[in-house]
Amino acid sequence: MEPSKAVIEKLNELGIEFEMVEHEPAFTTEQADKFIEGIEGVRTKTMFLTDKKKKAWFLVIMDDDKRLDMKEFGEIVGAKGIKMTSEESLMEKLMLKPGMVSPFGLLNNIDHDVQIYFDEEIMGEDRMSFHPNTNEKTIFVKTPDIIRFLKSIGYEPQIIKL
């Protein structure tokens, strides 16, 4: 099945409106931004992180222009040795490849063991953009609707200051 199909089906099931842009594969946020210039909505980056012992998993969503201080994030969530996950862990937990990470990957998280954090700085934005489990498309969805999506699949996103 085409990776974005499950995302689109779930959004439609929830009655969530979205705008989708198809484009060439984007492997960085910089590349993705070029394909969606002029479209309203904050450009996000979603990072899949783990702790030193690979016992805790985190999805962090923030403005793509911002850098994450891993040590500070670890202090906020009470975890040591925060780092990006390996390609293997990303595939195992979210069934995604690097460059495709977004909250929509949680549809694939069988263990339901990922904690989600949004930077409070972007929560006032009307819309956010994400890859729908493929880096050949970008979906724009209203900010309250991405929260509703996450809650509908059993996740409780946390809003924190990064």
N, C-alpha and C positions, 0 to 999 in steps of 0.2 A: 504494500500500500504506500502511496505517495506520503512522505512524512508530514506534510501540512494538513492532510485530509482529516485526521483525528482532531486536530486543533480547530479547524473550521467547523466540523460537526459539533464539537462541544460548545463553541461560541454560538452557533445557530440554535442549539438545544436550549441554551440559556437566554436566548433573545438578545445577545450582545452584538451591537453594531460594530463594524470594523471597516477599515480601509486597507486593502492589500495592494502592494506594489511588487510586481515581478521584475527581476533584474539578474544580471550576471552574478555568479557566485562571489560573495564578499567574505573575505577571510579576516578582515580587521574592521574596527568601528569606523576608521577613516574611509575605507573603501565603501562600506555600507552607506555612510553619510552622503557620499557623492551621488548615489543612486536615488536618494530621497530628498534632495535639495528642494527647498521651497514648500515642502509639505509641513503643515502645522503639527507640532508634537515634540516633546523632549526626546532627544536621541539618548537611549540608554545603553549601558553596558551591563552585562550580567556575568558575574564571575562565580564559578563553582569551586569552593574551597573546602579544605579539610584541616583537621588538627594534626599534631605531630604523630599521634598513634593511629590515625585513620579510623577513629571511633565516632567522630562527629562530622556532619556534612552541612555545608552552608551555601545558600544561593544569595548573593549580594547584588542588589540592583541599584545603580546610581547613574548620574549624568556621565555620558561617555567622555567628557572633557576632564573629569575629576580623577585623581589618583587615590587609591585606597592605601591607607597606612595599615598594613597587616597586623603589626604589633598592637596598635590602638584598637583595631577591630577585635583582636583576641582578648584584650582587656574588657571590652564591652560585653562580649559573650561568655567570658570566663573560660577561655580555651587557650592552650599554649601551642606555639609552633605552627600558627596558621600559614597555610601555603596553598597555591593552586593545586588542584588535583591532577593526577596523571591522566593521560589519554585513556588508559585502561579503566580507571575508576570512573571517568566520565561516561564511557560506554556502558560499563556495568550498572551504574546507578541511574543514568538518564537516557541511555541508548542514543547518545549524541556524540558527534565529533567536535573537535575544537572549532570555534567560529560559528557554532550553531546554538550555543547555550542561551536559554531564555526560560522564563517561568513556565512556558508551555511544555518544556521537557519533563516537568513533574507529572505529566500524564503517564510517563513511562517509569516512574519511580515505584517499583513493585514493593520495596521495603518500607516505603512511606516514612523515610528517616532523614529527610532534608529540612533544615530550618531556613526560613526565608526572611531576609532583611532588606527593607527599602531605605534609602537615604531620605531623611525627612525633607531635604532641600528640593526634591523633585515632586513631592506629593501635592503641591499646589498647582502643578501643571495640569492643563485640561486633558491632554492625551500623551501616551507614551508609545514608543516604537520597540518592537521585538521581532526576532526571526521566529517564524512558526515551525520550528524543528527542521528547518532547512535554511541554508544561507543564500538561497536563490529567490527569496521573498522577504518582504518586511511588512509586518502588520502594525497598524496604528489602532489603538484601542483607548477608550476613555479611562482615566486613572481609576475612578471608582469601579469600573467594570473589570479591570485586571484583578482588583482585590476580590470582587465578587466571584470571578472565575476561580481564583485560588481557594477561596472558602468552599466553593461548590465541590472541589475535589479533595477536601479534607485538610487543607493547610491553613494555618493561622499566621499570616505575615506580620512581622514586627516592623515598626517604624523607628529608626534610630538616627542620631546625628553622627555623621561620619566626617 
